[in-house]
Amino acid sequence: MSAATAAATEPLPVRLTLPTHVPPLTLGWEVIRWCEQWLHSPMGDGSPLEFTPEQGRFIAWWYAFELADDSKTGWRWLYRRGLLRRPKGWGKDPLAAVLALVEMLGPSRLAGLDADGKPRGEPARAPYVVVAGTAEGQTRNTTGLLDLIASPDLRRRCSLEITVSGLCRGRSMAGDAAELRPMTSAYRTAEGARPTAGIAGETQHWVPSNGGTQLDLVLRRNLTKSPGGAARLLAISNAHLPGEDSVAETWHEAWLKQQKLDTDDTGDESAGILLDTREPIIDISPEALDVADRSQMLPLLAASYGDSHWTDLDRTAEDCADPDISRAHVLRFYGNLLVAGDGAWMDPSVWEAAYRDQPIPDAGEAIAVGFDGSRNRDSTAIVGTHMATGYQWILGVWQRDYSLGEDHFWEVPADEVHDTMARIFSTWVVARCYCDPAFWTADVDTWAGRWDSVAAWWMTGEHVIRNARATTAYREALNSGDVTWGGPVADVFTDHVTNAVERPVQGARSDADRLHTIAKPGGRRSRRRIDVAIAAILSWTARGDAIAGGWTPPPRRIARSRSLTEARLEKARKEAEADTAEPTEQP
């Protein structure tokens, strides 16, 4: 960034995923000293390499370890794989190239502790490092920097040879033959190799269609073969596109699950996956952000780029204002924010902002219900909406386990679905219930005959315009804060909502009436489910129609199976009636 901009711009607050303190045991400090002695700056001016505080903290945590008597080596890494997510131009590839040389030649393994208890490093035995990508250009982003950062002293000391293709051979500091090799997505030929370290470049572009998903799995299988479990995979990426099934997205989701496990259990940093990212915290919806407005973008860019002092924020802000670049592209690649792309239906930041950690409504409260079902392909879902507040939660969900394979027969347990519907109607006052009858026509007819508030609402066929308006109204209600959500299995709710992509409604005649329904990404055979999202739309629509139809809360009734809360409310009501009754005249 320019000096003037850096001094004048107050960055937005950021959400950090890397611990702010330093680990008690790490090889990171020795790695940094080795790099500063043997490597040059990637700027190409021959000056010594210097790390920023952000880079230094990342290296410290990436090389953090713990002593372990149950390990063959007596120690183990805190993290088995890592994801470094930063905006374009932050310096991900230069840092990856530096760490690739560390793994090939430098002190990348624990040799022991000195007399003062400080870690001593040593090179890996027979080091073989792979720099992987789904295309040659991705590997070249990293390997093309090796020639700049390897100092003449390092080349002489390690007999280092670097080819134009990125292949690098030499001798480690311990004298072992060492090799660094680029690898693309021909994952079948990569099976069986035994790398001691791996770098995965631009994993936001590693998707099933280009072999990236398979390459990721092959690399991780190969690294597992390393003696003592010391071989690891470091991925670098920009912010991924939610719902695209990229490797960056699946790693992020795995990290979220491990963070939840830690929170519920030990809460320590040994989650197995290291994620380092800086996400600016913006106080408005991303959809309302004007990326062409420098006054809005400069604080955001200052936050996302952190201490990467080489970044020219003025020029970056100009690039963000280009009219042919979408807002989603700007916020992902320059703002380091996880936002929906042009095809995604729900912006993750909007969805997350609507979450509320609160109890579900008490029994006897008035709710609206939405039902969307399948029989054996993906899932069936029931969602409730509190009439008084607009709070939503999952009342029931049944999902096919795809890990059992396509040939495994599975069917939604219809008896459980019927029992759940009966429980819902016996527990809450259901103002209105909309059910998509597809695959469940006879069942919906049965429910409508049993409960007056049940009505069929087809989400397919000739009602597409009506459904598109309901879908639009639901998203607008989320943007305005009218809808909130939470409750049990909140992660399933999020998965279904963020999986959905927009499908334009044919025949919309004006920009003001540009409508969409939602669909699975990748077509009907996709494994990314959206049934909970559809049930949520139906539930919200049922609530709105009930209110528009003049619905008012009926006299409170007690459910057949009363909860403790209901019993207390009933007792309090009777006591209040007794207190207000006219006193009986005494003789």
C-alpha positions as CSV (number, residue, x, y, z in Angstrom):
1,M,0.0,0.0,0.0
2,S,1.1,3.6,-0.4
3,A,2.5,5.2,2.7
4,A,-0.2,7.9,2.6
5,T,-3.0,5.4,2.4
6,A,-1.5,3.2,5.1
7,A,-1.3,6.1,7.5
8,A,-4.8,7.6,6.7
9,T,-6.8,4.4,6.5
10,E,-8.3,2.9,9.7
11,P,-8.9,-0.8,9.0
12,L,-12.1,-2.5,9.8
13,P,-12.0,-5.0,12.7
14,V,-11.2,-8.5,11.7
15,R,-12.1,-12.0,12.7
16,L,-8.9,-14.1,13.2
17,T,-8.7,-17.9,13.3
18,L,-5.1,-18.2,14.3
19,P,-4.4,-18.0,18.0
20,T,-3.0,-14.6,18.9
21,H,-0.4,-16.0,21.4
22,V,2.6,-18.1,20.4
23,P,2.9,-21.9,21.0
24,P,5.0,-23.2,23.8
25,L,6.8,-25.7,21.6
26,T,7.6,-24.9,18.0
27,L,10.4,-25.3,15.4
28,G,9.1,-22.1,13.9
29,W,11.7,-19.8,15.4
30,E,14.6,-22.0,14.0
31,V,12.8,-22.2,10.7
32,I,12.7,-18.4,10.5
33,R,16.4,-18.0,11.5
34,W,17.3,-20.5,8.8
35,C,15.3,-18.7,6.1
36,E,16.7,-15.3,7.0
37,Q,20.2,-16.8,6.7
38,W,19.8,-18.8,3.5
39,L,17.0,-17.2,1.5
40,H,16.4,-13.9,-0.4
41,S,13.4,-11.7,-0.7
42,P,10.9,-12.7,-3.4
43,M,11.0,-9.2,-4.6
44,G,14.0,-10.2,-6.7
45,D,16.4,-7.5,-5.5
46,G,18.8,-9.9,-3.7
47,S,18.0,-8.6,-0.2
48,P,17.7,-11.0,2.7
49,L,14.3,-12.5,3.4
50,E,12.3,-10.8,6.2
51,F,9.0,-12.0,7.5
52,T,6.1,-9.9,8.7
53,P,4.6,-10.5,12.1
54,E,1.6,-12.3,10.5
55,Q,3.9,-14.6,8.5
56,G,6.0,-15.3,11.6
57,R,3.0,-16.2,13.7
58,F,1.8,-18.5,11.0
59,I,5.2,-20.3,10.8
60,A,5.3,-20.6,14.6
61,W,1.9,-22.4,14.7
62,W,2.5,-24.5,11.6
63,Y,5.6,-25.9,13.1
64,A,4.1,-26.2,16.6
65,F,4.4,-29.7,18.2
66,E,3.9,-31.6,21.4
67,L,5.9,-34.3,23.1
68,A,4.2,-37.6,22.9
69,D,5.4,-40.8,24.6
70,D,2.9,-42.9,22.5
71,S,4.5,-41.7,19.2
72,K,7.3,-43.6,17.6
73,T,9.3,-40.4,17.3
74,G,8.5,-39.1,20.8
75,W,6.7,-36.1,19.4
76,R,4.0,-35.1,17.0
77,W,2.8,-32.0,15.1
78,L,-0.2,-30.1,16.5
79,Y,-1.6,-29.9,13.0
80,R,-1.7,-32.5,10.3
81,R,-2.8,-30.1,7.5
82,G,-3.1,-26.4,7.1
83,L,-5.0,-23.9,5.1
84,L,-3.7,-20.4,4.6
85,R,-6.4,-18.2,3.1
86,R,-5.6,-14.6,2.1
87,P,-6.5,-12.1,-0.6
88,K,-4.7,-11.8,-3.9
89,G,-1.3,-10.2,-3.6
90,W,-0.9,-10.9,0.2
91,G,2.1,-13.2,-0.5
92,K,0.7,-16.7,-0.2
93,D,2.8,-18.2,-3.0
94,P,6.1,-16.6,-1.9
95,L,5.5,-18.0,1.6
96,A,4.6,-21.4,0.2
97,A,7.8,-21.4,-1.9
98,V,9.8,-20.5,1.2
99,L,8.3,-23.3,3.2
100,A,8.8,-25.8,0.3
101,L,12.5,-25.1,0.5
102,V,12.5,-25.5,4.3
103,E,10.9,-28.9,3.9
104,M,13.3,-29.9,1.2
105,L,16.6,-28.6,2.7
106,G,16.1,-27.1,6.1
107,P,15.3,-27.9,9.8
108,S,11.7,-29.2,9.2
109,R,11.8,-32.1,11.8
110,L,12.5,-32.2,15.5
111,A,15.9,-33.5,16.5
112,G,15.4,-33.0,20.2
113,L,15.6,-30.5,23.0
114,D,18.8,-28.7,24.0
115,A,19.9,-28.3,27.6
116,D,17.6,-25.3,28.1
117,G,14.6,-27.2,26.8
118,K,14.6,-25.4,23.4
119,P,13.7,-27.4,20.3
120,R,16.5,-28.3,17.8
121,G,15.6,-29.0,14.2
122,E,17.0,-31.2,11.5
123,P,16.2,-31.9,7.8
124,A,13.7,-34.6,6.9
125,R,15.2,-37.9,5.9
126,A,15.3,-38.4,2.1
127,P,13.1,-35.3,1.5
128,Y,10.7,-35.4,-1.4
129,V,8.4,-32.3,-1.6
130,V,5.5,-32.0,-4.0
131,V,3.9,-28.7,-5.1
132,A,0.5,-29.6,-6.5
133,G,-2.2,-27.9,-8.6
134,T,-5.0,-28.8,-11.0
135,A,-3.1,-27.0,-13.8
136,E,0.5,-26.2,-14.5
137,G,-0.1,-22.5,-13.9
138,Q,-1.0,-23.1,-10.3
139,T,2.2,-24.9,-9.6
140,R,4.2,-22.3,-11.4
141,N,2.9,-19.6,-9.1
142,T,4.9,-21.2,-6.4
143,T,7.8,-23.0,-8.1
144,G,8.5,-20.0,-10.3
145,L,9.7,-18.1,-7.2
146,L,12.3,-20.7,-6.2
147,D,15.0,-19.2,-8.4
148,L,14.4,-15.8,-6.8
149,I,14.5,-16.8,-3.2
150,A,17.3,-19.4,-3.2
151,S,20.5,-17.5,-2.4
152,P,23.9,-18.3,-4.1
153,D,25.2,-19.6,-0.7
154,L,22.3,-22.0,-0.5
155,R,22.8,-23.2,-4.0
156,R,26.5,-23.9,-3.3
157,R,25.8,-25.5,0.1
158,C,23.1,-27.8,-1.1
159,S,24.2,-28.3,-4.8
160,L,20.9,-27.0,-5.7
161,E,19.6,-27.1,-9.3
162,I,16.3,-25.5,-10.3
163,T,14.9,-26.1,-13.8
164,V,12.5,-24.0,-15.8
165,S,9.7,-26.6,-15.2
166,G,10.0,-26.1,-11.4
167,L,11.8,-29.4,-10.7
168,C,14.4,-28.8,-8.0
169,R,17.1,-31.3,-6.9
170,G,20.0,-31.1,-4.5
171,R,21.2,-32.2,-1.1
172,S,19.6,-31.4,2.2
173,M,21.6,-29.8,5.0
174,A,22.0,-33.3,6.3
175,G,23.5,-34.5,3.0
176,D,20.5,-36.6,1.8
177,A,19.4,-36.5,-1.8
178,A,16.5,-34.0,-1.9
179,E,13.9,-33.3,-4.5
180,L,11.0,-30.9,-5.1
181,R,8.6,-31.7,-7.9
182,P,5.5,-30.0,-9.3
183,M,2.4,-32.2,-9.7
184,T,-0.8,-31.6,-11.6
185,S,-4.2,-33.3,-11.3
186,A,-3.3,-36.6,-13.0
187,Y,-4.0,-38.1,-9.6
188,R,-3.9,-41.7,-10.8
189,T,-0.2,-41.4,-11.6
190,A,0.4,-39.7,-8.2
191,E,-0.9,-42.7,-6.3
192,G,1.7,-44.5,-4.3
193,A,4.3,-41.8,-4.0
194,R,5.8,-41.1,-0.6
195,P,6.3,-37.3,-0.2
196,T,7.7,-35.9,3.0
197,A,5.7,-32.7,2.5
198,G,3.1,-31.2,0.1
199,I,2.0,-27.7,-1.0
200,A,-1.4,-27.4,-2.6
201,G,-1.9,-24.2,-4.6
202,E,-5.1,-22.3,-5.2
203,T,-7.4,-25.0,-3.7
204,Q,-10.5,-22.7,-4.2
205,H,-10.2,-24.0,-7.8
206,W,-9.8,-27.7,-6.9
207,V,-13.3,-29.0,-7.7
208,P,-14.6,-32.5,-8.7
209,S,-14.8,-31.6,-12.4
210,N,-11.1,-30.9,-12.8
211,G,-9.8,-33.7,-10.6
212,G,-9.0,-31.5,-7.7
213,T,-11.0,-33.4,-5.1
214,Q,-9.3,-36.7,-6.1
215,L,-5.9,-35.1,-6.1
216,D,-6.4,-33.8,-2.6
217,L,-7.4,-37.3,-1.4
218,V,-4.4,-39.0,-3.1
219,L,-1.9,-36.5,-1.7
220,R,-3.3,-37.0,1.8
221,R,-3.2,-40.8,1.5
222,N,0.4,-40.6,0.3
223,L,1.5,-38.3,3.1
224,T,0.0,-40.6,5.6
225,K,2.6,-43.2,4.7
226,S,5.4,-41.1,6.1
227,P,7.2,-42.7,9.1
228,G,6.1,-41.1,12.4
229,G,3.3,-39.1,10.8
230,A,5.6,-36.2,10.1
231,A,4.6,-35.5,6.5
232,R,1.9,-32.9,6.1
233,L,0.0,-30.9,3.4
234,L,-0.2,-27.1,3.4
235,A,-2.9,-25.5,1.2
236,I,-3.1,-21.9,0.1
237,S,-6.2,-20.3,-1.3
238,N,-8.4,-17.3,-1.8
239,A,-11.8,-17.2,-0.2
240,H,-13.7,-20.1,-1.8
241,L,-17.1,-19.9,-3.5
242,P,-19.7,-21.4,-1.1
243,G,-21.5,-24.4,-2.6
244,E,-18.9,-25.2,-5.2
245,D,-17.5,-28.3,-3.4
246,S,-14.0,-27.1,-3.8
247,V,-11.2,-28.5,-1.6
248,A,-10.8,-25.1,0.1
249,E,-14.5,-25.3,1.1
250,T,-14.4,-28.9,2.3
251,W,-11.2,-28.2,4.4
252,H,-12.9,-25.1,5.9
253,E,-16.0,-27.2,6.7
254,A,-13.8,-29.9,8.4
255,W,-12.1,-27.1,10.4
256,L,-15.5,-25.8,11.6
257,K,-16.5,-29.3,12.7
258,Q,-13.2,-29.7,14.6
259,Q,-13.6,-26.4,16.3
260,K,-17.1,-27.4,17.4
261,L,-15.6,-30.6,18.8
262,D,-12.9,-28.7,20.6
263,T,-15.5,-26.3,22.1
264,D,-17.7,-29.2,23.3
265,D,-14.7,-31.2,24.6
266,T,-11.2,-29.8,25.5
267,G,-11.2,-26.5,23.7
268,D,-7.5,-26.6,23.0
269,E,-5.6,-25.7,19.8
270,S,-4.8,-29.4,18.8
271,A,-7.6,-29.5,16.3
272,G,-5.5,-31.3,13.6
273,I,-6.3,-28.7,11.0
274,L,-4.7,-25.2,11.1
275,L,-6.7,-22.4,9.4
276,D,-5.2,-19.0,9.1
277,T,-7.4,-16.3,7.7
278,R,-8.3,-12.6,8.3
279,E,-12.0,-11.8,7.7
280,P,-13.0,-8.2,7.8
281,I,-16.1,-7.6,10.0
282,I,-18.5,-5.3,8.1
283,D,-21.6,-3.8,9.7
284,I,-23.7,-3.9,6.6
285,S,-24.9,-6.6,4.3
286,P,-22.3,-7.5,1.6
287,E,-25.0,-6.9,-1.0
288,A,-25.3,-3.3,0.2
289,L,-21.5,-2.6,0.0
290,D,-20.5,-0.3,-2.9
291,V,-17.2,-1.8,-4.1
292,A,-16.6,1.2,-6.3
293,D,-16.7,3.5,-3.3
294,R,-13.1,4.0,-2.0
295,S,-14.3,5.2,1.4
296,Q,-16.0,1.8,1.9
297,M,-13.3,-0.3,0.3
298,L,-10.1,1.1,1.7
299,P,-10.9,0.2,5.4
300,L,-12.0,-3.3,4.2
301,L,-8.8,-3.8,2.2
302,A,-6.6,-2.6,5.0
303,A,-8.2,-5.2,7.2
304,S,-7.9,-8.1,4.8
305,Y,-4.3,-7.4,3.7
306,G,-3.1,-6.8,7.3
307,D,0.7,-6.2,7.5
308,S,1.5,-7.0,3.8
309,H,3.2,-3.6,3.4
310,W,4.0,-4.3,-0.3
311,T,0.3,-4.1,-1.3
312,D,-0.8,-0.9,-2.9
313,L,-4.2,-0.4,-1.5
314,D,-4.9,2.6,-3.8
315,R,-4.3,0.5,-6.9
316,T,-6.2,-2.5,-5.4
317,A,-9.2,-0.2,-4.7
318,E,-9.1,1.0,-8.3
319,D,-9.2,-2.7,-9.5
320,C,-12.2,-3.4,-7.2
321,A,-14.1,-0.5,-8.9
322,D,-13.8,-2.0,-12.4
323,P,-17.3,-2.3,-13.8
324,D,-16.8,-5.7,-15.3
325,I,-15.9,-7.4,-12.0
326,S,-18.8,-8.6,-9.8
327,R,-19.2,-7.6,-6.2
328,A,-18.9,-11.2,-5.2
329,H,-15.5,-11.5,-7.0
330,V,-14.2,-8.4,-5.3
331,L,-15.2,-9.5,-1.8
332,R,-13.8,-13.0,-2.2
333,F,-10.5,-12.3,-4.0
334,Y,-9.7,-8.9,-2.4
335,G,-11.8,-8.7,0.7
336,N,-11.1,-12.4,1.8
337,L,-14.8,-12.8,2.6
338,L,-16.8,-15.9,2.1
339,V,-19.8,-14.6,0.1
340,A,-22.1,-16.2,-2.3
341,G,-21.2,-16.1,-6.0
342,D,-23.4,-15.0,-8.8
343,G,-25.2,-18.4,-8.9
344,A,-25.5,-18.9,-5.1
345,W,-28.9,-18.2,-3.5
346,M,-27.9,-17.2,0.0
347,D,-25.0,-15.1,1.1
348,P,-23.3,-17.0,4.0
349,S,-22.7,-13.8,5.9
350,V,-26.4,-12.8,5.8
351,W,-27.4,-16.3,6.9
352,E,-24.9,-16.4,9.8
353,A,-26.0,-12.9,11.0
354,A,-29.6,-14.3,11.4
355,Y,-28.5,-17.1,13.7
356,R,-29.8,-16.9,17.3
357,D,-28.6,-19.1,20.1
358,Q,-31.9,-19.4,22.0
359,P,-34.3,-22.1,23.1
360,I,-37.1,-23.2,20.7
361,P,-40.6,-21.9,21.5
362,D,-42.4,-23.5,24.4
363,A,-45.1,-26.0,24.0
364,G,-48.5,-24.3,23.4
365,E,-46.9,-21.5,21.4
366,A,-48.3,-20.8,18.0
367,I,-46.1,-21.8,15.0
368,A,-46.3,-22.3,11.2
369,V,-44.9,-25.4,9.6
370,G,-43.2,-26.3,6.3
371,F,-42.7,-29.8,4.9
372,D,-40.6,-30.9,1.9
373,G,-39.8,-34.5,1.3
374,S,-38.2,-37.2,-0.7
375,R,-38.6,-40.9,-0.4
376,N,-35.2,-42.4,-1.0
377,R,-33.0,-40.0,-3.0
378,D,-31.8,-37.3,-0.5
379,S,-33.8,-36.0,2.5
380,T,-37.1,-35.1,4.1
381,A,-37.4,-32.0,6.3
382,I,-39.9,-30.2,8.5
383,V,-39.3,-26.7,9.7
384,G,-41.2,-24.6,12.2
385,T,-41.6,-20.8,12.4
386,H,-42.6,-19.1,15.6
387,M,-45.7,-16.9,14.8
388,A,-44.8,-14.2,17.3
389,T,-41.1,-13.7,16.4
390,G,-40.3,-15.3,13.0
391,Y,-37.7,-17.6,14.6
392,Q,-37.2,-20.9,12.7
393,W,-35.8,-24.3,13.6
394,I,-35.8,-27.8,12.3
395,L,-38.6,-29.9,13.7
396,G,-37.4,-33.1,11.9
397,V,-34.9,-34.1,9.2
398,W,-34.1,-37.5,7.7
399,Q,-31.1,-37.8,5.3
400,R,-29.7,-40.5,3.1
401,D,-26.1,-41.5,4.1
402,Y,-24.2,-41.3,0.8
403,S,-21.1,-42.8,2.3
404,L,-22.9,-46.2,2.1
405,G,-22.8,-46.0,-1.7
406,E,-25.3,-45.6,-4.5
407,D,-26.3,-49.3,-4.4
408,H,-27.3,-49.1,-0.8
409,F,-31.1,-49.1,-0.5
410,W,-32.5,-46.4,1.8
411,E,-36.0,-45.0,2.4
412,V,-37.2,-42.3,4.6
413,P,-38.9,-43.9,7.6
414,A,-42.5,-42.8,6.9
415,D,-43.7,-43.9,10.3
416,E,-41.2,-41.6,12.0
417,V,-42.3,-38.7,9.8
418,H,-46.0,-39.3,10.7
419,D,-45.1,-39.6,14.4
420,T,-43.2,-36.3,14.2
421,M,-46.1,-34.5,12.6
422,A,-48.5,-35.9,15.3
423,R,-46.0,-34.7,18.0
424,I,-45.8,-31.2,16.4
425,F,-49.6,-30.8,16.3
426,S,-50.0,-32.1,19.9
427,T,-47.2,-29.8,21.2
428,W,-47.7,-26.5,19.5
429,V,-50.7,-24.6,18.1
430,V,-50.1,-24.9,14.3
431,A,-51.6,-21.8,12.6
432,R,-50.9,-23.1,9.1
433,C,-48.8,-25.9,7.6
434,Y,-47.7,-25.9,3.9
435,C,-46.5,-29.3,2.5
436,D,-45.0,-30.0,-0.9
437,P,-46.9,-33.1,-1.9
438,A,-44.3,-34.5,-4.3
439,F,-43.7,-38.1,-3.4
440,W,-46.0,-37.7,-0.3
441,T,-49.4,-36.9,-1.9
442,A,-51.4,-39.5,0.0
443,D,-49.7,-38.6,3.3
444,V,-50.4,-34.9,2.8
445,D,-54.0,-35.7,2.1
446,T,-54.1,-37.7,5.3
447,W,-52.7,-34.9,7.3
448,A,-55.1,-32.4,5.7
449,G,-58.0,-34.6,6.7
450,R,-56.7,-34.8,10.3
451,W,-55.7,-31.2,10.8
452,D,-57.5,-28.2,9.3
453,S,-54.4,-26.0,9.1
454,V,-52.6,-28.4,6.6
455,A,-52.6,-27.4,2.9
456,A,-50.7,-28.7,-0.1
457,W,-48.2,-26.3,-1.7
458,W,-46.6,-27.7,-4.9
459,M,-43.0,-26.5,-5.4
460,T,-42.9,-27.8,-8.9
461,G,-45.1,-27.6,-12.0
462,E,-47.3,-24.7,-13.0
463,H,-46.8,-22.7,-9.8
464,V,-43.3,-21.5,-10.6
465,I,-44.0,-17.8,-10.4
466,R,-45.8,-18.1,-7.0
467,N,-42.9,-20.2,-5.7
468,A,-40.3,-17.7,-7.0
469,R,-42.1,-14.8,-5.2
470,A,-42.2,-16.9,-2.0
471,T,-38.4,-17.6,-2.3
472,T,-37.7,-14.0,-2.9
473,A,-39.8,-12.9,0.0
474,Y,-38.0,-15.3,2.3
475,R,-34.5,-14.0,1.4
476,E,-35.7,-10.4,1.8
477,A,-37.0,-11.2,5.2
478,L,-33.6,-12.6,6.1
479,N,-31.9,-9.5,4.8
480,S,-34.2,-7.3,6.9
481,G,-33.8,-9.3,10.0
482,D,-37.4,-10.5,10.2
483,V,-36.4,-14.2,10.0
484,T,-34.0,-15.6,12.6
485,W,-33.0,-19.3,13.0
486,G,-31.3,-21.7,15.3
487,G,-32.1,-24.8,17.3
488,P,-30.8,-28.4,17.1
489,V,-28.9,-29.6,14.1
490,A,-28.2,-26.0,13.1
491,D,-25.3,-27.2,10.9
492,V,-27.7,-29.2,8.7
493,F,-29.9,-26.1,8.4
494,T,-26.9,-24.1,7.2
495,D,-25.7,-26.8,4.8
496,H,-29.1,-27.0,3.0
497,V,-29.5,-23.2,2.8
498,T,-26.0,-22.5,1.5
499,N,-26.1,-25.4,-0.9
500,A,-29.0,-23.8,-2.9
501,V,-28.3,-22.0,-6.2
502,E,-30.6,-19.7,-8.0
503,R,-32.6,-20.9,-11.1
504,P,-34.0,-18.0,-13.1
505,V,-37.7,-18.1,-13.8
506,Q,-38.4,-18.1,-17.5
507,G,-40.6,-15.3,-18.7
508,A,-39.7,-12.6,-16.2
509,R,-40.2,-9.4,-18.2
510,S,-38.5,-6.7,-16.2
511,D,-35.5,-6.2,-13.9
512,A,-37.9,-5.2,-11.1
513,D,-39.5,-8.6,-11.4
514,R,-36.4,-10.8,-12.0
515,L,-37.4,-13.9,-10.0
516,H,-35.6,-17.1,-9.1
517,T,-36.5,-20.4,-7.6
518,I,-33.8,-22.5,-5.9
519,A,-32.2,-25.8,-7.0
520,K,-29.4,-28.1,-6.2
521,P,-26.0,-27.2,-7.6
522,G,-25.0,-29.6,-10.3
523,G,-28.5,-30.8,-11.1
524,R,-31.1,-33.2,-9.7
525,R,-28.6,-36.0,-9.1
526,S,-26.4,-33.8,-7.0
527,R,-25.7,-34.9,-3.4
528,R,-25.9,-31.4,-2.0
529,R,-29.3,-31.3,-0.4
530,I,-31.6,-28.3,-0.2
531,D,-34.8,-29.8,1.4
532,V,-34.5,-27.9,4.7
533,A,-34.2,-24.7,2.7
534,I,-37.4,-25.4,0.8
535,A,-39.2,-26.4,4.1
536,A,-38.0,-23.1,5.6
537,I,-39.5,-21.1,2.7
538,L,-42.8,-23.0,3.0
539,S,-42.9,-22.4,6.7
540,W,-42.2,-18.7,6.4
541,T,-44.9,-18.4,3.6
542,A,-47.4,-20.3,5.8
543,R,-46.8,-17.8,8.6
544,G,-47.3,-14.8,6.3
545,D,-50.4,-16.2,4.8
546,A,-51.9,-17.0,8.2
547,I,-51.3,-13.4,9.3
548,A,-52.6,-12.0,6.1
549,G,-55.7,-14.2,6.5
550,G,-56.5,-12.6,9.8
551,W,-55.1,-15.2,12.1
552,T,-55.1,-14.3,15.7
553,P,-53.9,-16.4,18.6
554,P,-56.6,-18.8,19.8
555,P,-57.2,-19.4,23.5
556,R,-54.2,-21.2,25.0
557,R,-54.6,-24.9,25.3
558,I,-52.5,-27.5,27.1
559,A,-50.8,-30.1,24.9
560,R,-51.7,-33.8,25.6
561,S,-48.2,-34.3,26.9
562,R,-47.6,-31.2,29.1
563,S,-44.1,-29.8,29.7
564,L,-43.0,-28.5,33.0
565,T,-43.2,-25.0,31.6
566,E,-46.8,-25.4,30.5
567,A,-47.7,-26.8,33.9
568,R,-46.2,-23.8,35.6
569,L,-48.0,-21.4,33.3
570,E,-51.3,-23.0,33.9
571,K,-50.7,-22.9,37.7
572,A,-49.8,-19.2,37.5
573,R,-52.9,-18.5,35.4
574,K,-55.2,-20.1,37.9
575,E,-53.6,-18.3,40.8
576,A,-54.0,-15.0,39.0
577,E,-57.7,-15.7,38.4
578,A,-58.2,-16.6,42.1
579,D,-56.5,-13.3,43.1
580,T,-58.8,-11.2,40.9
581,A,-62.1,-13.0,41.9
582,E,-64.6,-11.0,44.0
583,P,-64.3,-12.0,47.7
584,T,-67.2,-14.0,49.1
585,E,-69.3,-12.1,51.6
586,Q,-68.8,-13.4,55.2
587,P,-71.8,-14.1,57.4
